[in-house]
């Protein structure tokens, strides 16, 4: 499935989450999708994004999640990632998903009286925040690249690098 569709599915699932465990599972899904998108962009994304993408693909990768509810119930949605269409909208959508996951996790952390769940939320919030920082960094790089292209077009003028075609009038 294409990245933007998976992101939208994740946003809907997070919005529909009821209870702490559902929110935790969806936050885990969002993080797994962020890692998958990062890994894919590190391999075949724009060159200027590859180091940030590689770092995104590694955030939280060392965490053991074999007993996580998402794994038990059928695995990560991120495993369905088949490709990334447009990079900028994909990253913008991923930023929304990670931000929403972080906010939902704060709600769970504030409402829980269980120490273990609280600290799991804090770790998940940290991972979502770090991932969001990486995504924002990639979006900034894309914006810089676009501004540079615009400056080059302005220097070239309305006719391109060569200027206007020579006039044949009066020959």
BAKE-788782 format. One line per field, with one value per residue: residue number from 1; residue in one letter; x, y, z of N, C-alpha, C in turn. Coordinates in nm, 4 decimals. Each point is the difference from the previous one (the first is absolute). Layout:
% residues N
n: c(NUM/...) $
res: c(a/...) $
n_east: c(X/...) $
n_north: c(Y/...) $
n_up: c(Z/...) $
ca_east: c(X/...) $
ca_north: c(Y/...) $
ca_up: c(Z/...) $
c_east: c(X/...) $
c_north: c(Y/...) $
c_up: c(Z/...) $
END
This chain:
% residues 171
n: c(1/2/3/4/5/6/7/8/9/10/11/12/13/14/15/16/17/18/19/20/21/22/23/24/25/26/27/28/29/30/31/32/33/34/35/36/37/38/39/40/41/42/43/44/45/46/47/48/49/50/51/52/53/54/55/56/57/58/59/60/61/62/63/64/65/66/67/68/69/70/71/72/73/74/75/76/77/78/79/80/81/82/83/84/85/86/87/88/89/90/91/92/93/94/95/96/97/98/99/100/101/102/103/104/105/106/107/108/109/110/111/112/113/114/115/116/117/118/119/120/121/122/123/124/125/126/127/128/129/130/131/132/133/134/135/136/137/138/139/140/141/142/143/144/145/146/147/148/149/150/151/152/153/154/155/156/157/158/159/160/161/162/163/164/165/166/167/168/169/170/171) $
res: c(x/x/x/x/x/x/x/x/x/x/x/x/x/x/x/x/x/x/x/x/x/x/x/x/x/x/x/x/x/x/x/x/x/x/x/x/x/x/x/x/x/x/x/x/x/x/x/x/x/x/x/x/x/x/x/x/x/x/x/x/x/x/x/x/x/x/x/x/x/x/x/x/x/x/x/x/x/x/x/x/x/x/x/x/x/x/x/x/x/x/x/x/x/x/x/x/x/x/x/x/x/x/x/x/x/x/x/x/x/x/x/x/x/x/x/x/x/x/x/x/x/x/x/x/x/x/x/x/x/x/x/x/x/x/x/x/x/x/x/x/x/x/x/x/x/x/x/x/x/x/x/x/x/x/x/x/x/x/x/x/x/x/x/x/x/x/x/x/x/x/x) $
n_east: c(0.0849/-0.0431/0.1095/-0.0464/-0.0356/0.1197/0.0508/-0.0835/0.0303/0.1254/-0.0211/-0.0709/0.0902/0.0906/-0.0702/-0.0104/0.1223/-0.0307/0.0442/0.0718/-0.0427/-0.1185/0.0090/0.0447/-0.0948/-0.0833/0.0484/-0.0031/-0.1216/-0.0256/0.0608/-0.0658/-0.1060/0.0305/0.0300/-0.1121/-0.0664/0.0575/-0.0180/-0.1223/-0.0150/0.0528/-0.0780/-0.1167/0.0159/-0.0376/0.1108/-0.0541/-0.0884/0.0926/0.0804/-0.0868/-0.0241/0.1293/0.0195/-0.0945/0.0609/0.0855/-0.0858/0.0326/0.0920/0.0684/-0.1177/-0.0148/-0.0670/0.0612/-0.0155/0.0293/-0.1089/0.0707/0.1056/-0.0532/-0.0568/0.1184/0.0798/0.1088/-0.0773/0.1117/-0.0270/-0.1102/0.1009/-0.0575/-0.0190/0.0760/-0.1173/-0.0643/0.1239/-0.0186/-0.1049/0.0849/0.1041/-0.0771/-0.0505/0.1230/0.0312/-0.1111/0.0246/0.1279/-0.0396/-0.0943/0.0920/0.0871/-0.0966/-0.0354/0.1300/0.0062/-0.1118/0.0540/0.1149/-0.0762/-0.0688/0.1169/-0.0322/0.0220/0.0965/-0.0174/-0.1319/0.0122/0.0949/-0.0865/-0.0965/0.0768/0.0373/-0.1285/-0.0267/0.1049/-0.0378/-0.1273/0.0462/0.0865/-0.0968/-0.0828/0.1004/0.0215/-0.1308/-0.0066/0.1091/-0.0617/-0.1099/0.0819/0.0645/-0.1189/-0.0391/0.1160/-0.0150/-0.1258/0.0387/0.0958/-0.0891/-0.0805/0.1033/0.0268/-0.1288/0.0006/0.1154/-0.0615/-0.0931/-0.0904/0.1171/0.0376/0.0937/-0.0458/-0.1087/-0.0490/-0.0811/0.1046/-0.0074/-0.0902/-0.0647/-0.0116/-0.0044) $
n_north: c(-0.1164/0.1030/0.0687/0.0859/-0.1078/-0.0530/0.1176/0.0145/-0.1254/0.0337/0.1113/-0.0716/-0.0979/0.0952/0.0677/-0.1216/0.0182/-0.1057/0.0735/-0.0134/-0.1258/0.0450/0.1026/-0.0812/-0.0853/0.1017/0.0398/-0.1257/-0.0087/0.1175/-0.0450/-0.1146/0.0741/0.0804/-0.1095/-0.0536/0.1134/0.0151/-0.1289/0.0156/0.1151/-0.0689/-0.0932/0.0615/0.0760/0.1275/0.0225/0.1220/-0.0989/-0.0625/0.0924/0.1011/-0.0488/-0.0197/0.1180/0.0457/-0.0708/0.0634/0.1009/-0.0415/-0.0203/0.0400/0.0606/-0.0842/-0.0333/-0.1127/0.0528/0.0946/0.0632/0.0938/-0.0539/-0.0113/0.1182/-0.0176/0.0631/0.0542/0.1075/0.0420/-0.1258/0.0729/0.0739/0.0485/0.1228/0.0992/0.0587/0.1048/0.0400/0.1224/-0.0366/-0.0959/0.0821/0.0829/-0.1030/-0.0451/0.1263/0.0078/-0.1174/0.0313/0.1184/-0.0567/-0.0882/0.0978/0.0728/-0.1047/-0.0171/0.1305/-0.0124/-0.1064/0.0632/0.1037/-0.0888/-0.0550/-0.0960/-0.0685/-0.0268/-0.1285/0.0204/0.0713/-0.0817/-0.0949/0.0747/0.0235/-0.1272/-0.0319/0.0900/-0.0426/-0.1242/0.0285/0.0626/-0.0977/-0.0872/0.0718/0.0099/-0.1284/-0.0235/0.0826/-0.0643/-0.1115/0.0422/0.0392/-0.1146/-0.0579/0.0763/-0.0285/-0.1258/0.0123/0.0611/-0.0915/-0.0888/0.0598/0.0077/-0.1257/-0.0261/0.0713/-0.0601/-0.1100/0.0632/0.0745/0.0147/-0.0241/-0.0894/-0.0281/0.0345/0.1139/-0.0519/-0.0119/0.1286/-0.0372/0.0913/0.0574/-0.1294) $
n_up: c(0.0000/-0.0655/0.0287/-0.0886/-0.0647/0.0247/-0.0301/-0.1011/-0.0307/0.0217/-0.0668/-0.0891/-0.0017/-0.0014/-0.0899/-0.0498/0.0458/0.0720/0.0954/0.1098/0.0049/-0.0404/0.0837/0.0963/-0.0368/-0.0085/0.1168/0.0386/-0.0525/0.0556/0.1097/-0.0121/-0.0292/0.1012/0.0701/-0.0446/0.0178/0.1184/0.0228/-0.0486/0.0656/0.1005/-0.0517/-0.0179/0.1070/0.0022/-0.0666/-0.0046/-0.0139/-0.0645/0.0470/-0.0172/-0.1198/-0.0135/0.0562/-0.0808/-0.0929/0.0788/0.0082/0.1184/-0.0942/0.1052/0.0013/0.0987/-0.1048/0.0244/0.1211/-0.0883/0.0452/-0.0630/0.0580/0.1194/-0.0291/-0.0500/0.0803/-0.0431/-0.0038/0.0585/0.0349/-0.0117/0.0466/-0.1093/0.0416/-0.0437/-0.0120/0.0391/0.0067/-0.0470/-0.0748/-0.0349/-0.0048/-0.0688/-0.0662/-0.0161/-0.0252/-0.0724/-0.0563/-0.0113/-0.0443/-0.0734/-0.0373/-0.0112/-0.0562/-0.0737/-0.0193/-0.0170/-0.0713/-0.0578/-0.0177/-0.0334/-0.0698/-0.0226/0.0794/-0.1111/0.0844/-0.0246/-0.0048/0.1101/0.0433/-0.0342/0.0515/0.1050/-0.0018/-0.0143/0.0954/0.0675/-0.0305/0.0297/0.1072/0.0252/-0.0272/0.0730/0.0856/-0.0216/0.0111/0.1043/0.0393/-0.0365/0.0618/0.0982/-0.0105/-0.0084/0.1005/0.0593/-0.0381/0.0380/0.1112/0.0073/-0.0315/0.0872/0.0845/-0.0344/0.0108/0.1129/0.0301/-0.0409/0.0679/-0.0609/-0.0616/0.1248/-0.0055/-0.1177/0.0680/-0.0458/-0.0877/-0.0795/-0.0181/-0.0865/0.0695/-0.1136/-0.0226) $
ca_east: c(-0.0849/0.0762/0.0251/-0.1031/-0.1198/0.0294/-0.0013/-0.1407/-0.0585/0.0514/-0.0656/-0.1377/0.0045/0.0367/-0.1180/-0.1021/0.0521/-0.0701/0.0753/0.1452/0.0691/-0.0220/0.0839/0.1389/0.0172/0.0017/0.1256/0.1015/-0.0204/0.0509/0.1453/0.0450/-0.0155/0.1051/0.1251/-0.0074/0.0141/0.1391/0.0864/-0.0240/0.0607/0.1455/0.0456/-0.0307/-0.0546/0.0927/0.1315/0.0164/-0.0791/0.0355/0.0552/-0.1120/-0.0896/0.0650/-0.0182/-0.1414/-0.0202/0.0625/-0.0550/-0.0785/0.0138/0.0533/-0.1013/-0.0640/-0.1447/-0.0609/-0.1223/-0.0854/-0.1328/-0.0068/0.0642/-0.0847/-0.1250/0.0131/0.1204/0.0076/-0.0514/0.1161/0.0447/-0.0728/0.0540/0.0461/0.0709/-0.0223/-0.0308/0.0635/0.0722/-0.0454/-0.1278/0.0174/0.0626/-0.0949/-0.0975/0.0685/0.0153/-0.1306/-0.0226/0.0886/-0.0461/-0.1239/0.0363/0.0621/-0.1050/-0.0790/0.0827/0.0012/-0.1279/0.0075/0.0957/-0.0621/-0.1155/0.0305/0.0544/0.0922/0.1370/0.0572/-0.0633/0.0460/0.1349/-0.0097/-0.0496/0.1072/0.0942/-0.0655/-0.0062/0.1358/0.0257/-0.0833/0.0560/0.1242/-0.0382/-0.0585/0.1125/0.0649/-0.0909/0.0054/0.1296/-0.0088/-0.0872/0.0798/0.0948/-0.0762/-0.0349/0.1232/0.0272/-0.0969/0.0398/0.1191/-0.0463/-0.0673/0.1042/0.0664/-0.0925/-0.0003/0.1270/-0.0040/-0.0931/-0.1213/0.0288/0.0935/0.1418/0.0507/-0.0610/-0.0987/0.0490/0.0465/-0.0993/0.0323/-0.0557/0.0994/0.1101) $
ca_north: c(0.1164/0.1232/0.0601/0.0961/-0.0757/-0.0596/0.1086/0.0334/-0.1113/0.0142/0.1152/-0.0407/-0.0991/0.0709/0.0782/-0.0936/-0.0758/0.0131/-0.0588/0.0156/-0.1020/0.0318/0.1156/-0.0486/-0.0814/0.0880/0.0759/-0.0948/-0.0107/0.1247/-0.0038/-0.1018/0.0583/0.1013/-0.0719/-0.0575/0.1105/0.0439/-0.0993/0.0049/0.1232/-0.0126/-0.0815/0.0485/0.1349/0.1044/-0.0109/0.0910/-0.0481/-0.1370/-0.0175/0.0180/-0.1145/-0.1148/0.0185/-0.0263/-0.1439/-0.0697/0.0432/-0.1014/-0.1314/-0.0964/-0.0377/-0.1287/0.0179/-0.1268/-0.0227/0.1172/-0.0357/0.0089/-0.1184/-0.1142/0.0061/-0.0095/0.0620/0.1431/0.0512/0.0429/-0.1114/0.0103/0.1111/-0.0420/0.1082/0.1385/0.0801/0.1313/0.0030/0.1074/-0.0307/-0.1153/0.0475/0.0867/-0.0888/-0.0716/0.0963/0.0084/-0.1248/-0.0050/0.1019/-0.0482/-0.1114/0.0590/0.0623/-0.1090/-0.0627/0.0903/-0.0231/-0.1277/0.0145/0.0829/-0.0689/-0.1295/-0.0060/-0.1132/0.0461/-0.0620/0.0580/0.1383/0.0064/-0.0416/0.1176/0.0985/-0.0483/0.0106/0.1438/0.0378/-0.0548/0.0752/0.1348/-0.0092/-0.0278/0.1231/0.0905/-0.0460/0.0281/0.1453/0.0276/-0.0353/0.0985/0.1228/-0.0212/0.0083/0.1406/0.0677/-0.0399/0.0694/0.1417/0.0089/-0.0123/0.1253/0.1022/-0.0290/0.0404/0.1464/0.0429/-0.0337/0.0896/-0.0625/-0.0750/-0.1084/0.0328/0.0658/0.1278/-0.0020/-0.0406/0.1175/0.0578/-0.0092/0.1201/0.0942/-0.0666) $
ca_up: c(0.0000/-0.0118/0.1314/0.0404/0.0404/0.1306/0.0980/0.0244/0.0760/0.1359/0.0635/0.0318/0.1080/0.1230/0.0400/0.0470/0.1144/0.1271/0.1094/0.0005/-0.0807/-0.1414/-0.0337/-0.0024/-0.1209/-0.1174/0.0046/-0.0460/-0.1450/-0.0608/0.0064/-0.0957/-0.1332/-0.0145/-0.0268/-0.1349/-0.0960/0.0097/-0.0648/-0.1444/-0.0519/0.0107/-0.1128/-0.1350/0.0021/-0.0454/0.0648/0.1121/0.1133/0.0371/0.1354/0.0936/-0.0181/0.0642/0.1444/0.0273/-0.0105/0.1126/0.1285/0.0696/-0.0629/0.0953/0.0982/-0.0237/-0.0038/-0.0393/0.0743/-0.0134/-0.0528/-0.1459/-0.0555/0.0335/-0.0754/-0.1446/-0.0515/-0.0281/-0.1272/-0.0786/-0.0833/-0.1266/-0.0785/-0.1321/-0.0661/0.0409/-0.1187/0.0120/0.1273/0.0887/0.0657/0.0878/0.1230/0.0696/0.0632/0.1082/0.1088/0.0662/0.0734/0.1163/0.0944/0.0610/0.0879/0.1180/0.0816/0.0592/0.1036/0.1155/0.0678/0.0709/0.1107/0.1044/0.0585/0.0598/0.1347/-0.0025/-0.0233/-0.1196/-0.1184/-0.0074/-0.0562/-0.1410/-0.0727/-0.0077/-0.1022/-0.1307/-0.0305/-0.0414/-0.1337/-0.0951/-0.0096/-0.0769/-0.1385/-0.0523/-0.0283/-0.1238/-0.1117/-0.0217/-0.0627/-0.1424/-0.0648/-0.0164/-0.1109/-0.1253/-0.0210/-0.0409/-0.1376/-0.0850/-0.0048/-0.0847/-0.1397/-0.0351/-0.0203/-0.1279/-0.1067/-0.0046/-0.0604/-0.1420/-0.0668/-0.0550/-0.1224/0.0260/0.0104/-0.1219/-0.0252/-0.1099/-0.1319/-0.0765/-0.0899/-0.1417/-0.0662/-0.0512/-0.0676) $
c_east: c(0.0905/0.0037/-0.1115/-0.1283/0.0208/-0.0024/-0.1432/-0.0707/0.0445/-0.0652/-0.1432/-0.0023/0.0348/-0.1193/-0.1092/0.0431/-0.0786/0.0825/0.1498/0.0696/-0.0187/0.0883/0.1457/0.0259/0.0082/0.1247/0.1143/-0.0098/0.0568/0.1520/0.0570/-0.0101/0.1064/0.1335/0.0006/0.0171/0.1439/0.0943/-0.0148/0.0640/0.1522/0.0566/-0.0214/-0.0658/0.0989/0.1295/0.0117/-0.0795/0.0523/0.0579/-0.1088/-0.0946/0.0574/-0.0182/-0.1453/-0.0283/0.0557/-0.0591/-0.0884/0.0147/0.0510/-0.1010/-0.0626/-0.1508/-0.0711/-0.1289/-0.0948/-0.1340/-0.0102/0.0605/-0.0881/-0.1243/0.0179/0.1165/-0.0146/-0.0589/0.1151/0.0520/-0.0685/0.0543/0.0577/0.0777/-0.0356/-0.0218/0.0785/0.0609/-0.0574/-0.1353/0.0091/0.0599/-0.0936/-0.1061/0.0597/0.0202/-0.1314/-0.0258/0.0856/-0.0405/-0.1260/0.0271/0.0622/-0.1020/-0.0847/0.0776/0.0093/-0.1286/0.0002/0.0915/-0.0615/-0.1123/0.0345/0.0531/0.1024/0.1383/0.0594/-0.0557/0.0441/0.1364/0.0043/-0.0474/0.1099/0.1022/-0.0592/-0.0113/0.1367/0.0306/-0.0807/0.0562/0.1291/-0.0295/-0.0568/0.1087/0.0702/-0.0861/0.0005/0.1320/-0.0014/-0.0888/0.0734/0.0983/-0.0703/-0.0367/0.1227/0.0334/-0.0937/0.0337/0.1222/-0.0377/-0.0689/0.1016/0.0714/-0.0886/-0.0035/0.1266/-0.0012/-0.0928/-0.1158/0.0262/0.0955/0.1427/0.0477/-0.0581/-0.0960/0.0663/0.0430/-0.1076/0.0465/-0.0550/0.1156/0.1150/-0.0199) $
c_north: c(0.1240/0.0718/0.0943/-0.0700/-0.0651/0.1054/0.0386/-0.1093/0.0075/0.1151/-0.0331/-0.0965/0.0662/0.0802/-0.0895/-0.0787/0.0312/-0.0711/0.0078/-0.1007/0.0229/0.1158/-0.0430/-0.0821/0.0879/0.0883/-0.0889/-0.0167/0.1232/0.0001/-0.1015/0.0536/0.1070/-0.0672/-0.0556/0.1074/0.0502/-0.0954/0.0038/0.1240/-0.0045/-0.0786/0.0663/0.1377/0.1004/-0.0035/0.0878/-0.0423/-0.1297/-0.0145/0.0182/-0.1192/-0.1245/0.0080/-0.0256/-0.1495/-0.0784/0.0359/-0.1097/-0.1398/-0.1054/-0.0478/-0.1329/0.0181/-0.1288/-0.0287/0.1191/-0.0405/0.0060/-0.1225/-0.1220/-0.0029/-0.0007/0.0753/0.1464/0.0321/0.0357/-0.1106/0.0018/0.1097/-0.0509/0.1097/0.1349/0.0793/0.1295/0.0118/0.1051/-0.0318/-0.1211/0.0441/0.0912/-0.0837/-0.0756/0.0925/0.0151/-0.1233/-0.0060/0.1032/-0.0436/-0.1160/0.0532/0.0612/-0.1072/-0.0684/0.0868/-0.0184/-0.1288/0.0125/0.0792/-0.0734/-0.1275/0.0157/-0.1113/0.0486/-0.0544/0.0602/0.1451/0.0074/-0.0521/0.1170/0.1037/-0.0413/0.0128/0.1461/0.0477/-0.0483/0.0756/0.1396/0.0001/-0.0262/0.1244/0.1027/-0.0380/0.0323/0.1494/0.0410/-0.0312/0.0978/0.1324/-0.0134/0.0078/0.1444/0.0800/-0.0308/0.0734/0.1489/0.0197/-0.0111/0.1273/0.1116/-0.0204/0.0417/0.1515/0.0536/-0.0244/0.0931/-0.0747/-0.0859/-0.1167/0.0496/0.0824/0.1385/-0.0083/-0.0429/0.1228/0.0440/-0.0130/0.1188/0.0894/-0.0680/0.0019) $
c_up: c(0.0000/0.1353/0.0450/0.0436/0.1359/0.1101/0.0343/0.0788/0.1454/0.0739/0.0385/0.1179/0.1328/0.0508/0.0575/0.1237/0.1259/0.1060/-0.0222/-0.0901/-0.1491/-0.0450/-0.0090/-0.1268/-0.1238/-0.0026/-0.0473/-0.1517/-0.0713/-0.0023/-0.0987/-0.1428/-0.0248/-0.0311/-0.1421/-0.1067/0.0007/-0.0710/-0.1511/-0.0610/0.0075/-0.1171/-0.1346/-0.0015/-0.0557/0.0815/0.1246/0.1233/0.0597/0.1398/0.1055/-0.0081/0.0670/0.1510/0.0403/-0.0012/0.1169/0.1354/0.0583/-0.0549/0.0966/0.1021/-0.0379/0.0063/-0.0366/0.0745/-0.0065/-0.0606/-0.1524/-0.0659/0.0226/-0.0881/-0.1506/-0.0588/-0.0321/-0.1369/-0.0927/-0.0901/-0.1366/-0.0912/-0.1310/-0.0720/0.0580/-0.1274/0.0028/0.1391/0.0948/0.0641/0.0940/0.1325/0.0794/0.0718/0.1166/0.1201/0.0762/0.0863/0.1262/0.1055/0.0726/0.0955/0.1287/0.0937/0.0692/0.1121/0.1253/0.0794/0.0806/0.1211/0.1155/0.0724/0.0740/0.1426/0.0115/-0.0409/-0.1300/-0.1275/-0.0181/-0.0681/-0.1431/-0.0851/-0.0176/-0.1056/-0.1396/-0.0431/-0.0488/-0.1414/-0.1054/-0.0214/-0.0816/-0.1475/-0.0663/-0.0322/-0.1304/-0.1218/-0.0302/-0.0646/-0.1487/-0.0753/-0.0198/-0.1155/-0.1350/-0.0314/-0.0442/-0.1454/-0.0966/-0.0103/-0.0890/-0.1480/-0.0458/-0.0246/-0.1330/-0.1168/-0.0136/-0.0645/-0.1502/-0.0775/-0.0635/-0.1236/0.0231/-0.0007/-0.1186/-0.0236/-0.1178/-0.1309/-0.0775/-0.0993/-0.1452/-0.0762/-0.0431/-0.0702/-0.1466) $
END
